[in-house]
Amino acid sequence: MITAIESSNEPLIQLENMLYAGIDCGAKYSFFHKLHQQDGHNHNKKNKDCADYDFIYNSFTNIVKELQKCDIINKQMTVQWIQNLHAGIINSTVNTGSTNESSKSSIKNFAWNSFIKGIAP
């Protein structure tokens, strides 16, 4: 996910690459996201996983806000809503269980189209 953030200076490309990175990570991303969102999580900024989560979440927030300023993302949607939609689309894509490479590519495109259309103004 960090590599996806650092892949470009263009927020829309960063957001797309973050979606693809989450899909590529599969269940690991879902677990990582749920762990840091659940009640009772003892968040410790000195823990590498927590520090990585903070970096990813803060970057995601900044990317979304920048895209909202540019009217690419609906300004009425909160960052939390968009992040949960992002995680949900990743989960749905991972649960599709595609096994061949051409199907994976198509499914990633379906995921991106669903996500970006779902947050467009």
Secondary structure, DSSP 4 states (H G I P E B T S, - for coil): -HHHHTT-S-HHHHHHHHHHHHHHHTHHHHHHHHHHHSTT----TTSHHHHHHHHHHHHHHHHHHHHHHTTSS-TTS-HHHHHHHHHHHHHHHHHH---SHHHHHHHHHHHHHHHHHHH--
